[in-house]
Amino acid sequence: MVSTDRAHGFLVKPLGLDLDADLGKPSEKTITPDTAGTFPAICDHYCGSGHGNMKMTVIVE
């Protein structure tokens, strides 16, 4: 994951995933989920006026 505008966070609590996405610096983390499903993800670093609307979904099949 890499940010193209400012620092962000990528948090998926149910999967134990907490990744920092710094401006222009690639970050990666490999996980092996043991459960399929749809999991909520959020940006957990304040990143500006649209921060509260940065809600995402991770799908594990």
C-alpha positions, 0 to 999 in steps of 0.5 A: 500500500502506498499513499499518494497524498498524505499519511493514512492508516489502514486498520482491519481489527478483526484481521489483526491488520494495522498498516501505515500508508506513508506518502510515497513510501510503500508498505506491505504486510502479509496476513493469512486469515483463518475466516472468510467474510466481509470485514470493516476497514478504516483509516486510523490516522487523521488525514484531513476533512474527509477522514471520517468518511474513509470507511472500506471493506475487505473481503476474504474468500 
